[in-house]
Amino acid sequence: MSFVKEMIGHSMDLWEGYVSHPFLQELTSGALPQEKLKRYIVQDSLYLREYARIFAVGLLKAPSMQDMAHLSSLISGTVQGEYLTRDRYLREFGVKDWEAESLLPENQAYLDYMMGEAQRGELPEIFAAVLPCMLSYCYIGRELMRRYPEQVAASPYADLIQDYGSDSYYELCRSDAAYADTLYGPLSLERKAHLKEIFRTASDYEMKFWDMSYREEM
Ligand SMILES: Cc1ncc(CN)c(N)n1
């Protein structure tokens, strides 16, 4: 069995919780207050800028040209691909200097955690820390589209859900998971147990990010 699937199974209780989180439920129904979406978009833009740097640490540690090619495509996918939807919302909200905004504590803590694992570990640890970000959004997008197809289609925020629920994002995630599985194949059971815990901790930070985006106070 794919070890990535095992890690997902070990965190599935958390992933299920994302789908029913009020932020995502209201994103789907369109009832999400704009202030909350704006906070998410600003914080997520800052997050993506720093997340790309974690791949860059992976690039420094990559043992082969093939690993380097994978990591560099993840960096450009984040900076030149995923960020673009945020950029569109930043313009719509009239946010100009988002890069001067501060990271909220939950966002900072999540990024510090991934960066710490990246600096201490090797590619298997780095991927255990960064995969919940990539793969949980695929799960969320597909589940929201499967469970609430009409609401998603009518939501003013449909693009944010459909980007992640699309077949092209699914294929990207499948190839990232297949790549990660090539790293995990030869590892000891003890190291794999540790990797599952890294994956779960990062999944927990994903939940805290949704909580941060939804809470009332700034
Ligand atoms: C916090 C967070 N987690 C995941 C994703 C999806 N890559 C994201 N944009 N932001």
The ligand as a Tripos MOL2 file, in Angstrom:
@<TRIPOS>MOLECULE
LIG
   10    10     1     0     0
SMALL
NO_CHARGES

@<TRIPOS>ATOM
      1 C1         -2.6470   27.0660    4.5430 C.3       1 LIG1
      2 C2         -2.7540   26.4160    3.2030 C.ar      1 LIG1
      3 N1         -2.7760   25.0760    3.1350 N.ar      1 LIG1
      4 C3         -2.8800   24.4860    1.8830 C.ar      1 LIG1
      5 C4         -2.9290   25.2000    0.7270 C.ar      1 LIG1
      6 C5         -3.0400   24.5360   -0.5800 C.3       1 LIG1
      7 N2         -1.7840   24.3980   -1.2120 N.3       1 LIG1
      8 C6         -2.8990   26.5750    0.8600 C.ar      1 LIG1
      9 N3         -2.9820   27.3960   -0.2090 N.pl3     1 LIG1
     10 N4         -2.8340   27.2070    2.1140 N.ar      1 LIG1
@<TRIPOS>BOND
     1     1     2 1
     2     2     3 ar
     3     2    10 ar
     4     3     4 ar
     5     4     5 ar
     6     5     6 1
     7     5     8 ar
     8     6     7 1
     9     8     9 1
    10     8    10 ar
@<TRIPOS>SUBSTRUCTURE
     1 LIG1         1 GROUP 0 **** ****
